[in-house]
């Protein structure tokens, strides 16, 4: 498994997004790639934003019903948003909540009933709270849309501190 945290996460997310999109069929929805573990620093009682990139298939819009965490333990996903990336916004992989000065965050819209246009990419953003001193985790992020659903292959660890760079 790969472990990533901090600024390396943003760079890795952008590299994986670019590499992943080039190798998949344009007619498939792309969400996730190789399995990775992402440690997200969340102090007890604090919230963070975690994000992933999704690409709609070339032939169909995705009308989002829900975005959330799978098998979340000791954390709560409180809100979910989507930001279209075609307008030059850089994806958020993780950030302190709220990342008010971030232009991507400023362009967010509620995930429920949002549309990701055919062939376009969007940043899925989930606000995560860690209410207790216990470490939290989630088995992935899931997107449900009209006609389907998919879970990425990222395992999330929510901790007060993440080891190594």
LUMPATOR-209388 format. One record per residue (C-alpha): residue in one letter; x, y, z. Coordinates in nm, 2 decimals, decimal comma. Layout:
N
REC | A | X | Y | Z
...
This chain:
165
REC | X | 0,00 | 0,00 | 0,00
REC | X | 0,11 | 0,36 | -0,06
REC | X | 0,08 | 0,61 | 0,22
REC | X | 0,05 | 0,98 | 0,14
REC | X | -0,01 | 1,29 | 0,34
REC | X | 0,03 | 1,67 | 0,33
REC | X | 0,14 | 1,86 | 0,02
REC | X | 0,26 | 1,53 | -0,14
REC | X | -0,11 | 1,43 | -0,15
REC | X | -0,20 | 1,72 | -0,38
REC | X | 0,08 | 1,65 | -0,62
REC | X | 0,01 | 1,28 | -0,62
REC | X | -0,36 | 1,34 | -0,67
REC | X | -0,29 | 1,55 | -0,98
REC | X | -0,04 | 1,30 | -1,12
REC | X | -0,27 | 1,01 | -1,07
REC | X | -0,57 | 1,20 | -1,21
REC | X | -0,37 | 1,29 | -1,53
REC | X | -0,22 | 0,94 | -1,57
REC | X | -0,55 | 0,77 | -1,49
REC | X | -0,75 | 0,97 | -1,74
REC | X | -0,52 | 0,89 | -2,03
REC | X | -0,54 | 0,52 | -2,00
REC | X | -0,92 | 0,47 | -1,95
REC | X | -1,18 | 0,46 | -2,22
REC | X | -1,36 | 0,79 | -2,27
REC | X | -1,69 | 0,61 | -2,24
REC | X | -1,63 | 0,50 | -1,88
REC | X | -1,67 | 0,70 | -1,56
REC | X | -1,33 | 0,73 | -1,39
REC | X | -1,31 | 0,75 | -1,01
REC | X | -1,00 | 0,63 | -0,83
REC | X | -0,71 | 0,43 | -0,95
REC | X | -0,46 | 0,20 | -0,77
REC | X | -0,54 | 0,13 | -0,41
REC | X | -0,37 | 0,39 | -0,17
REC | X | -0,40 | 0,48 | 0,19
REC | X | -0,42 | 0,85 | 0,27
REC | X | -0,36 | 0,98 | 0,62
REC | X | -0,54 | 1,31 | 0,69
REC | X | -0,44 | 1,51 | 0,99
REC | X | -0,75 | 1,60 | 1,18
REC | X | -0,72 | 1,71 | 1,55
REC | X | -0,99 | 1,59 | 1,79
REC | X | -1,30 | 1,81 | 1,76
REC | X | -1,18 | 1,96 | 1,42
REC | X | -1,30 | 1,92 | 1,06
REC | X | -1,12 | 1,87 | 0,73
REC | X | -1,22 | 1,86 | 0,37
REC | X | -1,11 | 1,55 | 0,17
REC | X | -1,14 | 1,54 | -0,20
REC | X | -1,12 | 1,31 | -0,50
REC | X | -1,15 | 1,36 | -0,88
REC | X | -1,41 | 1,20 | -1,09
REC | X | -1,45 | 1,21 | -1,47
REC | X | -1,79 | 1,16 | -1,63
REC | X | -1,81 | 0,93 | -1,93
REC | X | -1,78 | 1,11 | -2,27
REC | X | -2,13 | 1,00 | -2,37
REC | X | -2,34 | 1,09 | -2,06
REC | X | -2,38 | 1,35 | -1,79
REC | X | -2,36 | 1,23 | -1,43
REC | X | -2,65 | 1,37 | -1,21
REC | X | -2,51 | 1,32 | -0,86
REC | X | -2,74 | 1,19 | -0,59
REC | X | -2,50 | 1,16 | -0,30
REC | X | -2,12 | 1,17 | -0,21
REC | X | -2,00 | 1,02 | 0,11
REC | X | -1,76 | 0,80 | 0,30
REC | X | -1,78 | 0,42 | 0,30
REC | X | -1,76 | 0,23 | 0,64
REC | X | -1,66 | 0,55 | 0,83
REC | X | -1,54 | 0,48 | 1,19
REC | X | -1,49 | 0,75 | 1,45
REC | X | -1,56 | 1,03 | 1,20
REC | X | -1,87 | 1,18 | 1,05
REC | X | -1,91 | 1,31 | 0,69
REC | X | -2,12 | 1,62 | 0,74
REC | X | -2,14 | 1,78 | 0,40
REC | X | -2,05 | 1,70 | 0,04
REC | X | -1,98 | 1,94 | -0,25
REC | X | -1,87 | 1,93 | -0,61
REC | X | -1,65 | 2,17 | -0,80
REC | X | -1,62 | 2,14 | -1,19
REC | X | -1,25 | 2,14 | -1,28
REC | X | -1,29 | 2,26 | -1,64
REC | X | -1,28 | 2,62 | -1,52
REC | X | -0,91 | 2,60 | -1,41
REC | X | -0,96 | 2,50 | -1,05
REC | X | -0,70 | 2,28 | -0,90
REC | X | -0,84 | 1,97 | -0,71
REC | X | -0,83 | 1,97 | -0,33
REC | X | -0,70 | 1,64 | -0,19
REC | X | -0,73 | 1,75 | 0,17
REC | X | -0,75 | 2,09 | 0,35
REC | X | -0,84 | 2,24 | 0,68
REC | X | -1,21 | 2,33 | 0,70
REC | X | -1,31 | 2,57 | 0,57
REC | X | -1,05 | 2,64 | 0,31
REC | X | -1,21 | 2,98 | 0,25
REC | X | -0,91 | 3,14 | 0,07
REC | X | -0,90 | 2,85 | -0,19
REC | X | -1,06 | 2,94 | -0,52
REC | X | -1,16 | 2,57 | -0,57
REC | X | -1,35 | 2,58 | -0,24
REC | X | -1,51 | 2,91 | -0,34
REC | X | -1,66 | 2,75 | -0,65
REC | X | -1,82 | 2,46 | -0,47
REC | X | -2,19 | 2,36 | -0,50
REC | X | -2,39 | 2,10 | -0,30
REC | X | -2,33 | 1,75 | -0,43
REC | X | -2,69 | 1,64 | -0,42
REC | X | -2,85 | 1,70 | -0,77
REC | X | -2,53 | 1,85 | -0,91
REC | X | -2,45 | 1,76 | -1,27
REC | X | -2,10 | 1,67 | -1,40
REC | X | -2,11 | 1,72 | -1,77
REC | X | -2,01 | 1,44 | -2,01
REC | X | -1,64 | 1,40 | -2,04
REC | X | -1,57 | 1,66 | -1,77
REC | X | -1,38 | 1,63 | -1,44
REC | X | -1,50 | 1,74 | -1,10
REC | X | -1,36 | 1,75 | -0,75
REC | X | -1,58 | 1,56 | -0,50
REC | X | -1,54 | 1,72 | -0,16
REC | X | -1,65 | 1,58 | 0,17
REC | X | -1,63 | 1,76 | 0,51
REC | X | -1,52 | 1,52 | 0,78
REC | X | -1,54 | 1,58 | 1,15
REC | X | -1,34 | 1,38 | 1,41
REC | X | -1,54 | 1,43 | 1,73
REC | X | -1,34 | 1,20 | 1,97
REC | X | -0,97 | 1,13 | 2,05
REC | X | -1,00 | 0,79 | 1,87
REC | X | -0,84 | 0,77 | 1,52
REC | X | -1,09 | 0,75 | 1,24
REC | X | -1,10 | 0,57 | 0,91
REC | X | -1,31 | 0,51 | 0,60
REC | X | -1,28 | 0,24 | 0,34
REC | X | -1,33 | 0,48 | 0,05
REC | X | -1,54 | 0,76 | -0,09
REC | X | -1,85 | 0,67 | -0,28
REC | X | -2,05 | 0,86 | -0,54
REC | X | -2,41 | 0,77 | -0,62
REC | X | -2,56 | 0,91 | -0,94
REC | X | -2,88 | 0,85 | -1,14
REC | X | -2,81 | 0,51 | -1,28
REC | X | -2,52 | 0,39 | -1,08
REC | X | -2,26 | 0,42 | -0,80
REC | X | -1,89 | 0,37 | -0,76
REC | X | -1,64 | 0,36 | -0,47
REC | X | -1,28 | 0,47 | -0,51
REC | X | -0,99 | 0,26 | -0,39
REC | X | -0,85 | 0,51 | -0,14
REC | X | -0,85 | 0,41 | 0,23
REC | X | -0,86 | 0,71 | 0,46
REC | X | -0,70 | 0,74 | 0,80
REC | X | -0,80 | 1,04 | 1,01
REC | X | -0,55 | 1,10 | 1,28
REC | X | -0,41 | 1,38 | 1,50
REC | X | -0,07 | 1,32 | 1,35
REC | X | 0,05 | 1,13 | 1,04
REC | X | 0,39 | 0,97 | 1,04
REC | X | 0,66 | 1,05 | 0,78
REC | X | 0,64 | 1,26 | 0,47
